[in-house]
Amino acid sequence: MPDNLGRVDDDVRTAVRYAALVAVIGIGFLAAAALLTGDCPAPGESVEATVRCAVPVRLTFAAVGPVILFGGAVGAFVRTYRLWRAERTWWGWQGAGWFLLTVTLLVATIGLPLLAGAG
């Protein structure tokens, strides 16, 4: 069964575009959440906190970016399996999945504590 390793075709280009789009959306959402909660006081500092500064809201803002990225990684791995079964160029999608999984871990470990108020 040929794996077409090293051959660049439309499957690889589509995988690169997919990974870039999902990464921009996930990181963009995290940046928007950081802007929305940037002027919130630290927990316990102010009694007059708005709704967007409440801890559950901040945790939700912080978690959505990594969830988007993780969902994109799972989608890329599913696409990898389908292309592999169809004997098409699958390796670009596997690379996209690992890239998105790595970005998910980075965003979760760096962004989540800062947005949730622990950093």
C-alpha positions as CSV (number, residue, x, y, z in Angstrom):
1,M,0.0,0.0,0.0
2,P,1.7,3.3,-1.1
3,D,1.9,6.0,1.5
4,N,2.9,8.8,-0.9
5,L,5.4,10.0,1.7
6,G,7.2,13.1,0.5
7,R,4.6,13.9,-2.2
8,V,2.9,17.2,-1.8
9,D,-0.6,17.4,-3.2
10,D,-4.0,18.9,-2.5
11,D,-4.5,16.8,0.6
12,V,-1.3,18.3,2.2
13,R,-2.3,21.9,1.2
14,T,-5.7,21.4,2.6
15,A,-4.2,20.1,5.9
16,V,-1.9,23.1,6.2
17,R,-4.8,25.5,5.6
18,Y,-7.0,23.6,8.1
19,A,-4.3,23.7,10.8
20,A,-3.6,27.4,10.2
21,L,-7.3,28.3,10.3
22,V,-8.0,26.3,13.5
23,A,-4.9,27.7,15.2
24,V,-5.9,31.3,14.3
25,I,-9.4,30.7,15.6
26,G,-8.3,29.1,18.8
27,I,-5.5,31.6,19.6
28,G,-7.7,34.5,18.5
29,F,-10.5,33.4,20.9
30,L,-7.9,33.2,23.7
31,A,-6.6,36.7,22.8
32,A,-10.2,38.1,22.8
33,A,-10.8,36.5,26.2
34,A,-7.6,38.0,27.5
35,L,-8.8,41.5,26.3
36,L,-12.2,41.0,27.8
37,T,-10.9,40.0,31.2
38,G,-7.7,42.1,31.2
39,D,-9.0,44.8,33.5
40,C,-10.6,42.4,36.0
41,P,-9.2,42.6,39.5
42,A,-7.6,39.6,41.1
43,P,-9.9,37.3,43.0
44,G,-10.7,38.8,46.4
45,E,-9.5,42.3,45.6
46,S,-12.8,44.0,44.7
47,V,-16.3,43.4,45.8
48,E,-17.6,45.3,42.7
49,A,-16.6,42.8,40.0
50,T,-18.7,42.7,36.8
51,V,-20.2,39.4,35.5
52,R,-17.4,38.9,33.0
53,C,-14.9,39.0,35.9
54,A,-16.6,36.2,37.9
55,V,-14.4,33.1,38.2
56,P,-16.7,30.7,36.3
57,V,-16.9,33.1,33.4
58,R,-13.2,33.6,33.3
59,L,-12.7,29.8,33.4
60,T,-15.1,29.4,30.5
61,F,-13.2,32.1,28.6
62,A,-9.9,30.4,29.3
63,A,-11.2,26.9,28.4
64,V,-12.8,27.6,25.0
65,G,-9.6,28.3,23.1
66,P,-8.0,25.0,24.1
67,V,-11.3,23.2,23.4
68,I,-11.4,24.6,19.9
69,L,-7.8,23.6,19.3
70,F,-8.3,20.1,20.7
71,G,-11.4,19.6,18.6
72,G,-9.4,20.6,15.5
73,A,-6.7,18.1,16.4
74,V,-9.2,15.3,16.8
75,G,-10.7,16.3,13.4
76,A,-7.3,16.2,11.8
77,F,-6.6,12.7,13.2
78,V,-10.0,11.5,12.0
79,R,-9.2,12.8,8.5
80,T,-5.8,11.1,8.7
81,Y,-7.4,7.8,9.3
82,R,-9.9,8.2,6.5
83,L,-7.3,9.2,4.0
84,W,-5.0,6.3,5.1
85,R,-7.9,3.9,4.6
86,A,-8.5,5.4,1.1
87,E,-4.8,5.0,0.3
88,R,-4.4,8.7,-0.3
89,T,-1.8,11.2,1.1
90,W,-2.5,11.0,4.8
91,W,0.8,12.3,6.4
92,G,-0.1,16.0,6.0
93,W,-3.2,15.6,8.1
94,Q,-1.3,13.7,10.8
95,G,1.2,16.5,11.0
96,A,-1.7,19.0,11.3
97,G,-3.2,17.0,14.1
98,W,0.1,16.8,16.0
99,F,0.7,20.6,15.4
100,L,-2.8,21.4,16.8
101,L,-2.4,19.1,19.7
102,T,0.9,20.8,20.6
103,V,-0.6,24.2,20.3
104,T,-3.5,23.0,22.5
105,L,-1.1,22.0,25.3
106,L,0.8,25.3,25.0
107,V,-2.3,27.4,25.1
108,A,-3.8,25.4,28.0
109,T,-0.7,25.6,30.1
110,I,0.2,29.2,29.4
111,G,-3.2,30.9,28.9
112,L,-5.5,29.1,31.2
113,P,-3.9,30.0,34.5
114,L,-3.5,33.6,33.5
115,L,-7.1,34.0,32.3
116,A,-8.5,32.1,35.3
117,G,-6.8,34.5,37.7
118,A,-4.2,32.1,39.0
119,G,-1.2,33.8,37.3
